[in-house]
Amino acid sequence: MSMAAPVIRPATPADFPAIIELYNHYIAHTPITFDIEPYTLEKRAPWFAQFADEGRHRLLVMTVGKALVGYAASMPYRPKAAYITTVETSIYLRHDMHGRGYGPMLYQALFDAIKGEDIHRAHAGITLPNPQSIKLHERFGFETYGVQNEVGRKFGKYWDVVWMQKRL
């Protein structure tokens, strides 16, 4: 991997294959996401379509040299109109890029990007155990408000999800 400085920017369609590859690793190897089947570009297209370069719903990527090493997103929380000022956030780093400080840099860029938008709350759901993600979210002011016990089944096991939120 290049020793170039990380660059954080809005995702473009050229990034979508690398984002899918990064995410598919977590589908196949971890319970962090409850998706079971790997994505193709065609199957992931509706997810990509929810983002814009401005407004509440953003998708940012981090690259180092030519390699995409992570992404962060703010997405609609629920489809009903009264939830419009609430977003769900998500962050994923390439599995071999943890522990380099990229997560906080990328998440900070996301929150900077949505600062000033009409957003009241940000929520994040984290499959347990995941102490790194909980620590990252706490660093950004998220507080736990509930745990859903054994809400997802993957790899023949039931998993809990902790829900965290922060006021924006």
C-alpha positions, 0 to 999 in steps of 0.5 A: 500500500502506498504511503500517500496521505489519505484523501476523503471525498464524495463517492463517485460511481467509479468507487462503487465496485471497490465499496462493494468488494470491501462490504462483501468481505464483511458479509462473507466473514463477519456478523458485523452486517446482517446481509447474507448474500454478497452484492453485485453492482446491479443489486447494490444500485438502489443503495447507492442511489440514496446519496447525494453530494449535498443534503442529509444523505452522504457517501464519502470514501477514503483513498490512500494512493489509488486504493479505496480503504473505507467509506462512511455514510449517512442514510435515511433512518426510516421511510416515514416522513416524520423521521426525515431529520434523523439519519443512520450512520455507517462506517466500514474500513477495509479489513486490513486497514484498522488501527491506523487512525483512518476511522476517526478521520473518515467519520469526522469528515462525514459529520463535517459534511452533514453539519448544518443540514436539517438533522436532529439525531444520528443513530448507529446499530452495531452488532455485538461484540464490536468494542472498536466500533462502540469506542469510535461512536462514543468518541463522536458523542454517541450514547447507547440507548438500547440493545436488541437481543438475538435479533439477527441470525448469521453463521448459525448463531444469534447476534445482539445489536446495540443502538447508539445515538447522538444529537446533531 
